[in-house]
Amino acid sequence: MAYNLLKGKKGIIFGALNADSIAWKTAERIHEEGGEFVLTNAPIAMRMGQINELAEKTNSEIIPADATSIEDLENLVTKSMEILGGKIDFVLHAIGMSVNVRKGRAYTDQKYDWTAKGWDVSALSFHKTMQVLYQKDAMNEWGSIVALTYMAAQRVFPDYNDMADNKAYLESIARSFGYFFGRDKKVRVNTISQSPTMTTAGQGVKGFDNFMHYADAMAPLGNATAEECADYTVTLFSDLTKKVTLQNLFHDGGFSNMGISTQVMELFDADKK
Ligand SMILES: NC(=O)c1ccc[n+]([C@@H]2O[C@H](COP(=O)([O-])OP(=O)(O)OC[C@H]3O[C@@H](n4cnc5c(N)ncnc54)[C@H](O)[C@@H]3O)[C@@H](O)[C@H]2O)c1
């Protein structure tokens, strides 16, 4: 159901790789709610070609940008304002990648060049994006910036590897930059801490299937889907959440506040063994 919550709002969406991507579902929902946007992804991701399908479906243009390159980000922001005909109301940062995870390198045996690369892509890119938007004065007042994160920033999930540290850094950037963006431009900055979700990035984590089942059995409302994450992001881009800022918002069916659930307890029931 659409409510026209984003009618007249213009934005930039990072990270739609394929139809499983959280950013892809979010772009579809924003389009339904009347928002207009530019889609962007790393030049290498463009080669897969699937983003063209999303652009066509949502009447949007694509501007390739490596989110670690200031030059690319400057070009992205300038061109987006030209295409959209003015300043920007919303930005979604849905980017994550760890070379150590990809290449199967354990947390206790990091290759630090890879650690630094993953940090640049997954965390520092959020600072770079906001710094370019801030310095170009590209955001409208009461605009909203959201990045996606995961609870491994607060608690230990061994197979999340160095992405846990990247997410902790990302969440800190949201608070630190969010202060200046709020004070100087009346723009809010938040992170959404999403349930495990079956996407290309998600599936890169070892044992992801089992982990998804565990999280689902722990959460009183079950795991939040990518579509539900898209719905939540729409609310944060709408005028209904104007004073929500500097927050890390858990969108996980209640998982983050659980100790144990009866469903998981039953798996350890001694009488059943
Ligand atoms: N899938 C999950 O379980 C889950 C849970 C919580 C949070 N998240 C976060 O959600 C976000 C989106 O991930 P997803 O699960 O939709 O997976 P995804 O693989 O569909 O998206 C990751 C995106 O990052 C992009 N990217 C990588 N390097 C880039 C670069 N240098 N410049 C620009 N873009 C680059 C990829 O091309 C891809 O589009 C990530 O921040 C991820 O950590 C995912």
The ligand as an ORCA input file, in Angstrom:
! r2SCAN-3c Opt
* xyz 0 1
  N      22.265     -8.956      4.255
  C      22.328     -8.846      5.562
  O      22.202     -9.815      6.311
  C      22.516     -7.485      6.181
  C      22.167     -7.287      7.546
  C      22.388     -6.033      8.114
  C      22.950     -5.015      7.344
  N      23.276     -5.238      6.029
  C      23.880     -4.141      5.259
  O      23.011     -3.744      4.215
  C      23.799     -3.080      3.225
  C      23.399     -3.585      1.854
  O      23.823     -4.918      1.684
  P      22.912     -6.071      1.072
  O      22.750     -7.110      2.122
  O      21.724     -5.493      0.408
  O      23.910     -6.752      0.003
  P      24.318     -6.400     -1.515
  O      25.482     -7.274     -1.804
  O      23.139     -6.511     -2.398
  O      24.779     -4.859     -1.445
  C      26.091     -4.443     -1.142
  C      26.399     -3.338     -2.145
  O      27.642     -2.676     -1.866
  C      28.135     -2.255     -3.137
  N      29.524     -1.862     -3.099
  C      30.613     -2.620     -2.776
  N      31.743     -1.908     -2.924
  C      31.382     -0.659     -3.326
  C      32.100      0.518     -3.642
  N      33.443      0.579     -3.573
  N      31.400      1.618     -4.040
  C      30.057      1.595     -4.125
  N      29.319      0.490     -3.825
  C      29.975     -0.621     -3.437
  C      27.907     -3.518     -3.979
  O      28.079     -3.310     -5.371
  C      26.498     -3.870     -3.581
  O      25.555     -3.217     -4.404
  C      25.262     -3.306      3.607
  O      25.756     -2.199      4.324
  C      25.160     -4.518      4.519
  O      26.263     -4.618      5.394
  C      23.059     -6.451      5.436
*
